[in-house]
Amino acid sequence: MIRIEDDFIKTVQKKAAISAIGPSALRNQGKDKFKEVQQYCYDLDLSAYSSIKEQKKINELLDSDTENLLKFSRLPWGTARKAPNLFLRDALYNTYLCKEYNLEKIEPFLEITLDSAVARGLKKKRYKKRTPSVVWIKSINKK
């Protein structure tokens, strides 16, 4: 099997970080805050996710990545949780990153980012009573 060059993989990871964490993903979080978060996601160790086989483990890793991003960026908890989730989703969808880090295994365990668009969709479906009337990513906390 031919090994893809590490610098190519890092370039692809950077592109995934930039695509996943654009200005609209972190709207109203501060000027150019998204650039800091893109860098954080670019530096994220995707190999840590390659051996995950259960929900508990990915939750622990996401908790750790969220806490680290909080220290790095001083974002609200909900925003800091949203960013790695968006990035992991883009990494999963990228053929090179998915193959390099065996990310297909984590797909069933990834979280859906709860924002106003997702909340509207949940309300339209059968979850109306359990969905908050207004969802602000800044107001979401760990509990």
ROTOR-243699 format. One record per atom (N, C-alpha, C): atom name; x negated, y, z negated; residue in three letters. Coordinates in Angstrom, 1 decimal, padded with zeros to 4 digits. Layout:
<pts>
<'CA' <X Y Z> 'ALA'>
...
</pts>
This chain:
<pts>
<'N' <-000.8 -001.2 000.0> 'MET'>
<'CA' <000.0 000.0 000.0> 'MET'>
<'C' <-000.9 001.2 000.0> 'MET'>
<'N' <-000.5 002.2 000.8> 'ILE'>
<'CA' <-001.3 003.4 000.9> 'ILE'>
<'C' <-000.9 004.4 -000.2> 'ILE'>
<'N' <-001.8 004.9 -000.9> 'ARG'>
<'CA' <-001.5 005.9 -002.0> 'ARG'>
<'C' <-001.5 007.3 -001.4> 'ARG'>
<'N' <-000.4 008.0 -001.7> 'ILE'>
<'CA' <-000.3 009.4 -001.3> 'ILE'>
<'C' <-001.3 010.2 -002.1> 'ILE'>
<'N' <-002.0 011.2 -001.5> 'GLU'>
<'CA' <-002.9 012.0 -002.2> 'GLU'>
<'C' <-002.3 012.8 -003.3> 'GLU'>
<'N' <-003.0 012.9 -004.4> 'ASP'>
<'CA' <-002.5 013.6 -005.6> 'ASP'>
<'C' <-002.2 015.1 -005.3> 'ASP'>
<'N' <-003.1 015.7 -004.5> 'ASP'>
<'CA' <-002.8 017.1 -004.3> 'ASP'>
<'C' <-001.6 017.3 -003.4> 'ASP'>
<'N' <-001.3 016.4 -002.5> 'PHE'>
<'CA' <-000.1 016.5 -001.8> 'PHE'>
<'C' <001.1 016.3 -002.7> 'PHE'>
<'N' <001.1 015.4 -003.6> 'ILE'>
<'CA' <002.2 015.2 -004.6> 'ILE'>
<'C' <002.4 016.5 -005.4> 'ILE'>
<'N' <001.3 017.1 -005.9> 'LYS'>
<'CA' <001.4 018.3 -006.7> 'LYS'>
<'C' <002.1 019.4 -005.8> 'LYS'>
<'N' <001.7 019.5 -004.6> 'THR'>
<'CA' <002.3 020.5 -003.7> 'THR'>
<'C' <003.8 020.3 -003.5> 'THR'>
<'N' <004.2 019.0 -003.4> 'VAL'>
<'CA' <005.6 018.6 -003.2> 'VAL'>
<'C' <006.3 019.0 -004.5> 'VAL'>
<'N' <005.7 018.7 -005.7> 'GLN'>
<'CA' <006.3 019.0 -007.0> 'GLN'>
<'C' <006.5 020.5 -007.1> 'GLN'>
<'N' <005.5 021.3 -006.7> 'LYS'>
<'CA' <005.7 022.7 -006.7> 'LYS'>
<'C' <006.9 023.2 -005.9> 'LYS'>
<'N' <007.0 022.6 -004.7> 'LYS'>
<'CA' <008.1 023.0 -003.8> 'LYS'>
<'C' <009.5 022.6 -004.5> 'LYS'>
<'N' <009.5 021.4 -005.1> 'ALA'>
<'CA' <010.7 021.0 -005.8> 'ALA'>
<'C' <011.0 022.0 -007.0> 'ALA'>
<'N' <010.0 022.4 -007.7> 'ALA'>
<'CA' <010.2 023.3 -008.8> 'ALA'>
<'C' <010.8 024.7 -008.3> 'ALA'>
<'N' <010.2 025.2 -007.2> 'ILE'>
<'CA' <010.7 026.4 -006.6> 'ILE'>
<'C' <012.1 026.3 -006.1> 'ILE'>
<'N' <012.4 025.2 -005.4> 'SER'>
<'CA' <013.8 025.0 -004.9> 'SER'>
<'C' <014.8 024.8 -006.0> 'SER'>
<'N' <014.5 024.1 -007.0> 'ALA'>
<'CA' <015.4 023.8 -008.1> 'ALA'>
<'C' <015.7 025.0 -009.0> 'ALA'>
<'N' <014.6 025.8 -009.3> 'ILE'>
<'CA' <014.7 026.9 -010.2> 'ILE'>
<'C' <014.6 028.2 -009.5> 'ILE'>
<'N' <015.6 028.6 -008.8> 'GLY'>
<'CA' <015.6 029.9 -008.1> 'GLY'>
<'C' <016.2 031.0 -009.0> 'GLY'>
<'N' <016.3 032.2 -008.5> 'PRO'>
<'CA' <016.9 033.3 -009.3> 'PRO'>
<'C' <018.3 033.0 -009.7> 'PRO'>
<'N' <019.1 032.4 -008.9> 'SER'>
<'CA' <020.5 032.2 -009.3> 'SER'>
<'C' <020.6 031.1 -010.4> 'SER'>
<'N' <019.7 030.2 -010.5> 'ALA'>
<'CA' <019.8 029.1 -011.5> 'ALA'>
<'C' <019.6 029.7 -012.9> 'ALA'>
<'N' <018.8 030.8 -013.0> 'LEU'>
<'CA' <018.6 031.4 -014.3> 'LEU'>
<'C' <019.1 032.9 -014.3> 'LEU'>
<'N' <020.2 033.1 -013.7> 'ARG'>
<'CA' <020.8 034.4 -013.6> 'ARG'>
<'C' <021.0 035.0 -015.0> 'ARG'>
<'N' <020.6 036.3 -015.1> 'ASN'>
<'CA' <020.8 037.1 -016.3> 'ASN'>
<'C' <019.9 036.6 -017.5> 'ASN'>
<'N' <018.8 036.0 -017.2> 'GLN'>
<'CA' <017.9 035.5 -018.2> 'GLN'>
<'C' <016.7 036.3 -018.4> 'GLN'>
<'N' <016.6 037.4 -017.6> 'GLY'>
<'CA' <015.4 038.3 -017.7> 'GLY'>
<'C' <014.7 038.3 -016.3> 'GLY'>
<'N' <014.1 039.5 -016.0> 'LYS'>
<'CA' <013.5 039.7 -014.8> 'LYS'>
<'C' <012.3 038.7 -014.5> 'LYS'>
<'N' <012.4 038.0 -013.4> 'ASP'>
<'CA' <011.3 037.0 -013.0> 'ASP'>
<'C' <011.1 035.9 -014.0> 'ASP'>
<'N' <012.1 035.7 -014.9> 'LYS'>
<'CA' <012.0 034.6 -015.9> 'LYS'>
<'C' <011.9 033.2 -015.1> 'LYS'>
<'N' <012.7 033.2 -014.0> 'PHE'>
<'CA' <012.7 031.9 -013.2> 'PHE'>
<'C' <011.3 031.5 -012.7> 'PHE'>
<'N' <010.4 032.5 -012.5> 'LYS'>
<'CA' <009.0 032.2 -012.0> 'LYS'>
<'C' <008.3 031.4 -013.1> 'LYS'>
<'N' <008.4 031.8 -014.4> 'GLU'>
<'CA' <007.8 031.2 -015.5> 'GLU'>
<'C' <008.3 029.7 -015.6> 'GLU'>
<'N' <009.6 029.6 -015.4> 'VAL'>
<'CA' <010.2 028.2 -015.5> 'VAL'>
<'C' <009.8 027.4 -014.3> 'VAL'>
<'N' <009.7 027.9 -013.2> 'GLN'>
<'CA' <009.2 027.2 -012.0> 'GLN'>
<'C' <007.8 026.6 -012.3> 'GLN'>
<'N' <006.9 027.5 -012.9> 'GLN'>
<'CA' <005.6 027.0 -013.3> 'GLN'>
<'C' <005.6 025.9 -014.3> 'GLN'>
<'N' <006.5 026.0 -015.3> 'TYR'>
<'CA' <006.7 025.0 -016.3> 'TYR'>
<'C' <007.1 023.7 -015.6> 'TYR'>
<'N' <008.0 023.7 -014.7> 'CYS'>
<'CA' <008.5 022.5 -014.1> 'CYS'>
<'C' <007.4 021.9 -013.1> 'CYS'>
<'N' <006.6 022.8 -012.5> 'TYR'>
<'CA' <005.5 022.3 -011.7> 'TYR'>
<'C' <004.5 021.6 -012.5> 'TYR'>
<'N' <004.3 022.0 -013.8> 'ASP'>
<'CA' <003.3 021.4 -014.7> 'ASP'>
<'C' <003.9 020.2 -015.4> 'ASP'>
<'N' <005.2 019.9 -015.3> 'LEU'>
<'CA' <005.8 018.8 -016.0> 'LEU'>
<'C' <005.3 017.5 -015.6> 'LEU'>
<'N' <005.0 016.6 -016.5> 'ASP'>
<'CA' <004.5 015.3 -016.2> 'ASP'>
<'C' <005.6 014.3 -015.8> 'ASP'>
<'N' <005.8 014.2 -014.6> 'LEU'>
<'CA' <006.8 013.3 -014.1> 'LEU'>
<'C' <006.6 011.8 -014.3> 'LEU'>
<'N' <005.3 011.5 -014.5> 'SER'>
<'CA' <005.0 010.1 -014.8> 'SER'>
<'C' <005.6 009.6 -016.1> 'SER'>
<'N' <005.8 010.6 -017.0> 'ALA'>
<'CA' <006.5 010.2 -018.3> 'ALA'>
<'C' <007.9 009.7 -018.1> 'ALA'>
<'N' <008.5 010.1 -017.0> 'TYR'>
<'CA' <009.9 009.6 -016.7> 'TYR'>
<'C' <009.9 008.3 -015.9> 'TYR'>
<'N' <008.8 007.9 -015.4> 'SER'>
<'CA' <008.8 006.7 -014.5> 'SER'>
<'C' <009.1 005.4 -015.2> 'SER'>
<'N' <008.9 005.3 -016.5> 'SER'>
<'CA' <009.1 004.1 -017.3> 'SER'>
<'C' <010.4 004.0 -018.1> 'SER'>
<'N' <011.2 005.0 -017.9> 'ILE'>
<'CA' <012.5 005.1 -018.7> 'ILE'>
<'C' <013.5 004.1 -018.2> 'ILE'>
<'N' <014.1 003.4 -019.2> 'LYS'>
<'CA' <015.0 002.3 -018.9> 'LYS'>
<'C' <016.3 002.5 -019.7> 'LYS'>
<'N' <016.4 003.5 -020.5> 'GLU'>
<'CA' <017.6 003.6 -021.3> 'GLU'>
<'C' <017.9 005.1 -021.6> 'GLU'>
<'N' <019.1 005.4 -021.9> 'GLN'>
<'CA' <019.6 006.8 -022.1> 'GLN'>
<'C' <018.9 007.4 -023.3> 'GLN'>
<'N' <018.7 006.7 -024.4> 'LYS'>
<'CA' <018.0 007.2 -025.6> 'LYS'>
<'C' <016.6 007.8 -025.3> 'LYS'>
<'N' <015.9 007.1 -024.5> 'LYS'>
<'CA' <014.5 007.5 -024.1> 'LYS'>
<'C' <014.5 008.7 -023.3> 'LYS'>
<'N' <015.4 008.8 -022.3> 'ILE'>
<'CA' <015.4 010.1 -021.5> 'ILE'>
<'C' <015.9 011.2 -022.3> 'ILE'>
<'N' <016.8 011.0 -023.2> 'ASN'>
<'CA' <017.3 012.1 -024.1> 'ASN'>
<'C' <016.1 012.6 -025.0> 'ASN'>
<'N' <015.3 011.7 -025.5> 'GLU'>
<'CA' <014.1 012.1 -026.3> 'GLU'>
<'C' <013.1 012.9 -025.5> 'GLU'>
<'N' <012.9 012.4 -024.3> 'LEU'>
<'CA' <011.9 013.1 -023.4> 'LEU'>
<'C' <012.5 014.5 -023.0> 'LEU'>
<'N' <013.8 014.5 -022.7> 'LEU'>
<'CA' <014.4 015.8 -022.3> 'LEU'>
<'C' <014.4 016.8 -023.5> 'LEU'>
<'N' <014.6 016.2 -024.7> 'ASP'>
<'CA' <014.6 017.1 -025.9> 'ASP'>
<'C' <013.2 017.7 -026.1> 'ASP'>
<'N' <012.2 016.8 -025.9> 'SER'>
<'CA' <010.8 017.3 -026.0> 'SER'>
<'C' <010.5 018.4 -024.9> 'SER'>
<'N' <010.9 018.1 -023.7> 'ASP'>
<'CA' <010.6 019.1 -022.6> 'ASP'>
<'C' <011.4 020.4 -022.9> 'ASP'>
<'N' <012.6 020.3 -023.4> 'THR'>
<'CA' <013.4 021.4 -023.7> 'THR'>
<'C' <012.7 022.3 -024.8> 'THR'>
<'N' <012.3 021.6 -025.8> 'GLU'>
<'CA' <011.6 022.3 -026.9> 'GLU'>
<'C' <010.3 023.0 -026.5> 'GLU'>
<'N' <009.6 022.3 -025.6> 'ASN'>
<'CA' <008.3 022.9 -025.1> 'ASN'>
<'C' <008.6 024.1 -024.2> 'ASN'>
<'N' <009.7 024.0 -023.4> 'LEU'>
<'CA' <010.1 025.1 -022.6> 'LEU'>
<'C' <010.5 026.3 -023.4> 'LEU'>
<'N' <011.2 026.0 -024.5> 'LEU'>
<'CA' <011.7 027.1 -025.4> 'LEU'>
<'C' <010.5 027.8 -026.0> 'LEU'>
<'N' <009.4 027.1 -026.3> 'LYS'>
<'CA' <008.2 027.8 -026.9> 'LYS'>
<'C' <007.5 028.6 -025.8> 'LYS'>
<'N' <007.5 028.1 -024.6> 'PHE'>
<'CA' <006.9 028.7 -023.4> 'PHE'>
<'C' <007.6 029.9 -022.9> 'PHE'>
<'N' <008.9 029.9 -022.9> 'SER'>
<'CA' <009.7 030.9 -022.2> 'SER'>
<'C' <010.6 031.7 -023.0> 'SER'>
<'N' <010.9 031.3 -024.2> 'ARG'>
<'CA' <011.8 032.0 -025.1> 'ARG'>
<'C' <013.2 032.2 -024.5> 'ARG'>
<'N' <013.6 031.2 -023.8> 'LEU'>
<'CA' <015.0 031.2 -023.3> 'LEU'>
<'C' <016.0 030.7 -024.3> 'LEU'>
<'N' <017.3 030.9 -024.1> 'PRO'>
<'CA' <018.3 030.2 -025.0> 'PRO'>
<'C' <018.2 028.7 -024.7> 'PRO'>
<'N' <018.6 028.0 -025.7> 'TRP'>
<'CA' <018.5 026.5 -025.6> 'TRP'>
<'C' <019.2 025.9 -024.4> 'TRP'>
<'N' <020.4 026.4 -024.1> 'GLY'>
<'CA' <021.2 025.9 -023.0> 'GLY'>
<'C' <020.5 026.1 -021.6> 'GLY'>
<'N' <019.9 027.2 -021.5> 'THR'>
<'CA' <019.1 027.5 -020.3> 'THR'>
<'C' <017.8 026.7 -020.2> 'THR'>
<'N' <017.2 026.5 -021.3> 'ALA'>
<'CA' <016.0 025.7 -021.4> 'ALA'>
<'C' <016.3 024.2 -021.1> 'ALA'>
<'N' <017.5 023.8 -021.4> 'ARG'>
<'CA' <017.9 022.4 -021.1> 'ARG'>
<'C' <018.3 022.3 -019.7> 'ARG'>
<'N' <018.9 023.3 -019.1> 'LYS'>
<'CA' <019.4 023.3 -017.7> 'LYS'>
<'C' <018.2 023.1 -016.8> 'LYS'>
<'N' <017.1 023.9 -017.0> 'ALA'>
<'CA' <016.0 023.9 -016.1> 'ALA'>
<'C' <015.4 022.6 -015.8> 'ALA'>
<'N' <015.0 021.8 -016.8> 'PRO'>
<'CA' <014.4 020.5 -016.4> 'PRO'>
<'C' <015.4 019.6 -015.8> 'PRO'>
<'N' <016.6 019.7 -016.1> 'ASN'>
<'CA' <017.7 018.9 -015.5> 'ASN'>
<'C' <017.8 019.2 -014.0> 'ASN'>
<'N' <017.8 020.5 -013.7> 'LEU'>
<'CA' <017.8 020.8 -012.3> 'LEU'>
<'C' <016.6 020.3 -011.5> 'LEU'>
<'N' <015.5 020.5 -012.2> 'PHE'>
<'CA' <014.2 020.1 -011.5> 'PHE'>
<'C' <014.2 018.6 -011.4> 'PHE'>
<'N' <014.5 017.8 -012.4> 'LEU'>
<'CA' <014.5 016.4 -012.3> 'LEU'>
<'C' <015.4 015.9 -011.2> 'LEU'>
<'N' <016.6 016.5 -011.0> 'ARG'>
<'CA' <017.5 016.1 -010.0> 'ARG'>
<'C' <016.9 016.4 -008.6> 'ARG'>
<'N' <016.2 017.5 -008.4> 'ASP'>
<'CA' <015.5 017.8 -007.1> 'ASP'>
<'C' <014.4 016.8 -006.9> 'ASP'>
<'N' <013.6 016.5 -008.0> 'ALA'>
<'CA' <012.5 015.5 -007.9> 'ALA'>
<'C' <013.1 014.1 -007.5> 'ALA'>
<'N' <014.2 013.7 -008.0> 'LEU'>
<'CA' <014.8 012.5 -007.7> 'LEU'>
<'C' <015.2 012.4 -006.2> 'LEU'>
<'N' <015.7 013.5 -005.7> 'TYR'>
<'CA' <016.2 013.6 -004.3> 'TYR'>
<'C' <015.1 013.7 -003.3> 'TYR'>
<'N' <013.9 014.0 -003.8> 'ASN'>
<'CA' <012.7 014.2 -002.9> 'ASN'>
<'C' <012.1 012.8 -002.7> 'ASN'>
<'N' <012.0 012.3 -001.5> 'THR'>
<'CA' <011.5 011.0 -001.2> 'THR'>
<'C' <010.1 010.7 -001.8> 'THR'>
<'N' <009.2 011.7 -001.6> 'TYR'>
<'CA' <007.8 011.5 -002.1> 'TYR'>
<'C' <007.7 011.4 -003.6> 'TYR'>
<'N' <008.4 012.4 -004.3> 'LEU'>
<'CA' <008.3 012.3 -005.7> 'LEU'>
<'C' <009.0 011.1 -006.3> 'LEU'>
<'N' <010.2 010.8 -005.7> 'CYS'>
<'CA' <010.9 009.6 -006.2> 'CYS'>
<'C' <010.1 008.4 -006.1> 'CYS'>
<'N' <009.4 008.2 -005.0> 'LYS'>
<'CA' <008.6 007.0 -004.8> 'LYS'>
<'C' <007.4 007.0 -005.7> 'LYS'>
<'N' <006.7 008.2 -005.8> 'GLU'>
<'CA' <005.5 008.3 -006.5> 'GLU'>
<'C' <005.7 008.0 -008.0> 'GLU'>
<'N' <006.9 008.4 -008.6> 'TYR'>
<'CA' <007.1 008.3 -010.0> 'TYR'>
<'C' <008.3 007.4 -010.3> 'TYR'>
<'N' <008.7 006.6 -009.4> 'ASN'>
<'CA' <009.8 005.6 -009.6> 'ASN'>
<'C' <011.1 006.3 -010.2> 'ASN'>
<'N' <011.5 007.4 -009.7> 'LEU'>
<'CA' <012.5 008.2 -010.4> 'LEU'>
<'C' <013.9 007.6 -010.1> 'LEU'>
<'N' <014.1 006.7 -009.2> 'GLU'>
<'CA' <015.4 006.1 -009.0> 'GLU'>
<'C' <015.9 005.4 -010.2> 'GLU'>
<'N' <015.0 005.0 -011.1> 'LYS'>
<'CA' <015.5 004.4 -012.4> 'LYS'>
<'C' <016.2 005.3 -013.3> 'LYS'>
<'N' <015.9 006.6 -013.2> 'ILE'>
<'CA' <016.4 007.5 -014.2> 'ILE'>
<'C' <017.8 008.1 -013.8> 'ILE'>
<'N' <018.1 007.9 -012.5> 'GLU'>
<'CA' <019.3 008.6 -012.0> 'GLU'>
<'C' <020.6 008.4 -012.9> 'GLU'>
<'N' <020.9 007.2 -013.4> 'PRO'>
<'CA' <022.1 007.0 -014.2> 'PRO'>
<'C' <022.0 007.7 -015.5> 'PRO'>
<'N' <020.8 008.1 -016.0> 'PHE'>
<'CA' <020.7 008.8 -017.3> 'PHE'>
<'C' <020.6 010.3 -017.2> 'PHE'>
<'N' <020.5 010.9 -016.0> 'LEU'>
<'CA' <020.3 012.3 -015.9> 'LEU'>
<'C' <021.6 013.0 -016.4> 'LEU'>
<'N' <021.4 014.2 -016.9> 'GLU'>
<'CA' <022.5 015.0 -017.4> 'GLU'>
<'C' <023.0 015.9 -016.2> 'GLU'>
<'N' <024.3 016.2 -016.3> 'ILE'>
<'CA' <024.8 017.2 -015.3> 'ILE'>
<'C' <024.8 018.5 -016.1> 'ILE'>
<'N' <024.2 019.5 -015.4> 'THR'>
<'CA' <024.1 020.8 -016.1> 'THR'>
<'C' <025.5 021.4 -016.2> 'THR'>
<'N' <025.9 021.8 -017.4> 'LEU'>
<'CA' <027.2 022.4 -017.6> 'LEU'>
<'C' <027.1 023.9 -017.5> 'LEU'>
<'N' <027.7 024.4 -016.4> 'ASP'>
<'CA' <027.7 025.8 -016.1> 'ASP'>
<'C' <029.2 026.1 -015.7> 'ASP'>
<'N' <029.4 027.3 -015.3> 'SER'>
<'CA' <030.8 027.7 -015.0> 'SER'>
<'C' <031.4 026.9 -013.9> 'SER'>
<'N' <030.6 026.6 -012.9> 'ALA'>
<'CA' <031.1 025.9 -011.7> 'ALA'>
<'C' <031.5 024.4 -012.1> 'ALA'>
<'N' <030.6 023.8 -012.9> 'VAL'>
<'CA' <031.0 022.5 -013.4> 'VAL'>
<'C' <032.2 022.5 -014.3> 'VAL'>
<'N' <032.3 023.5 -015.2> 'ALA'>
<'CA' <033.5 023.6 -016.0> 'ALA'>
<'C' <034.7 023.8 -015.2> 'ALA'>
<'N' <034.7 024.6 -014.2> 'ARG'>
<'CA' <035.9 024.7 -013.3> 'ARG'>
<'C' <036.3 023.4 -012.7> 'ARG'>
<'N' <035.3 022.6 -012.2> 'GLY'>
<'CA' <035.6 021.3 -011.6> 'GLY'>
<'C' <036.2 020.4 -012.6> 'GLY'>
<'N' <035.7 020.4 -013.9> 'LEU'>
<'CA' <036.2 019.5 -014.9> 'LEU'>
<'C' <037.6 019.9 -015.2> 'LEU'>
<'N' <037.9 021.2 -015.3> 'LYS'>
<'CA' <039.3 021.6 -015.6> 'LYS'>
<'C' <040.3 021.2 -014.5> 'LYS'>
<'N' <039.8 021.2 -013.2> 'LYS'>
<'CA' <040.7 020.8 -012.1> 'LYS'>
<'C' <041.0 019.3 -012.2> 'LYS'>
<'N' <040.1 018.6 -012.7> 'LYS'>
<'CA' <040.3 017.1 -012.9> 'LYS'>
<'C' <041.1 016.9 -014.1> 'LYS'>
<'N' <040.8 015.8 -014.8> 'ARG'>
<'CA' <041.6 015.4 -015.9> 'ARG'>
<'C' <041.1 015.9 -017.3> 'ARG'>
<'N' <040.0 016.7 -017.3> 'TYR'>
<'CA' <039.4 017.0 -018.6> 'TYR'>
<'C' <039.7 018.4 -019.1> 'TYR'>
<'N' <040.9 019.0 -018.6> 'LYS'>
<'CA' <041.2 020.3 -018.9> 'LYS'>
<'C' <041.2 020.6 -020.4> 'LYS'>
<'N' <041.8 019.8 -021.3> 'LYS'>
<'CA' <041.9 020.0 -022.7> 'LYS'>
<'C' <040.5 020.0 -023.4> 'LYS'>
<'N' <039.5 019.3 -022.8> 'ARG'>
<'CA' <038.2 019.1 -023.5> 'ARG'>
<'C' <037.2 020.1 -022.9> 'ARG'>
<'N' <037.6 020.9 -021.9> 'THR'>
<'CA' <036.6 021.8 -021.3> 'THR'>
<'C' <036.8 023.2 -021.8> 'THR'>
<'N' <035.7 023.8 -022.3> 'PRO'>
<'CA' <035.8 025.2 -022.8> 'PRO'>
<'C' <036.4 026.1 -021.7> 'PRO'>
<'N' <037.1 027.2 -022.1> 'SER'>
<'CA' <037.7 028.1 -021.1> 'SER'>
<'C' <036.6 028.9 -020.4> 'SER'>
<'N' <035.6 029.3 -021.1> 'VAL'>
<'CA' <034.5 030.0 -020.5> 'VAL'>
<'C' <033.2 029.3 -020.9> 'VAL'>
<'N' <032.3 029.1 -020.0> 'VAL'>
<'CA' <031.1 028.5 -020.3> 'VAL'>
<'C' <030.0 029.4 -019.8> 'VAL'>
<'N' <029.2 029.9 -020.8> 'TRP'>
<'CA' <028.0 030.7 -020.5> 'TRP'>
<'C' <026.8 029.8 -020.9> 'TRP'>
<'N' <025.9 029.6 -020.0> 'ILE'>
<'CA' <024.7 028.8 -020.3> 'ILE'>
<'C' <024.0 029.3 -021.5> 'ILE'>
<'N' <023.9 030.6 -021.7> 'LYS'>
<'CA' <023.2 031.1 -022.8> 'LYS'>
<'C' <023.9 030.7 -024.2> 'LYS'>
<'N' <025.2 030.4 -024.1> 'SER'>
<'CA' <025.9 030.0 -025.4> 'SER'>
<'C' <025.8 028.6 -025.7> 'SER'>
<'N' <025.3 027.7 -024.9> 'ILE'>
<'CA' <025.2 026.3 -025.1> 'ILE'>
<'C' <024.0 026.0 -026.1> 'ILE'>
<'N' <024.3 025.3 -027.1> 'ASN'>
<'CA' <023.2 024.9 -028.0> 'ASN'>
<'C' <023.0 023.4 -028.1> 'ASN'>
<'N' <022.1 023.0 -028.9> 'LYS'>
<'CA' <021.7 021.6 -028.9> 'LYS'>
<'C' <022.8 020.7 -029.4> 'LYS'>
<'N' <023.6 021.1 -030.3> 'LYS'>
<'CA' <024.7 020.3 -030.9> 'LYS'>
<'C' <025.8 020.3 -030.0> 'LYS'>
</pts>
